[in-house]
Every structure is written in structure tokens, then in C-alpha cells.
Amino acid sequence: MGGDGGVDVTVTAALAAARAADITLVGDRRAIEPVLLAGDSPGRPEIIHTEERIEQGDSLATILRHRARASLR
């Protein structure tokens, strides 16, 4: 789960959006859950846990061949 602001910014935005839509977050559950629990929202996004990260410089071939537990798989 990325972005320039990291997990905190992404999850906080997802909590705000969860008021109006069903949201699913894909990433490391251990990083996402503390931010979700600290937030205040009547809706809770679903979490799909992934164990591997995809970095900005990773090629698609590398991701598909070597990152079986990443979000693009």
C-alpha cells in the first residue's frame, strides 16, 4: 500500500470514502489495521492481506515471476 504519504494517508482517505462506498484495501494487514482502529468511520474497509510489496522500480516481469504473494497476483 503506497503513495507519497504512505499507509496513514491512504487508510485515512479510505476511511473517509467508506462513509459513501464499499472500500477494499490491499496490503499488509499489520500496517493497515492500527490506522483503521485509530480512525473514526461508521464503515470499515475490507482488508485483503498481501505479504510482498511491489516497489515503484519493479518490472512487470519481475512481479509476475517472483512476487506470488503480492497484490497483482
C-alpha angles and dihedrals in degrees: 000000000000150000131137092286096046129218096328094060095041095049093044089054090047090053090053091049092047088072089070106022144027107264130194120194119202118201146067107343090206090061097040103046099062091054091046092051092049092051128085116228134131089221124061120207118231115246123219105195120223124183099201131059128222111219125209094250096048115117120230090242091055092048094050095043102039111020104067093155097050128108096259092060 
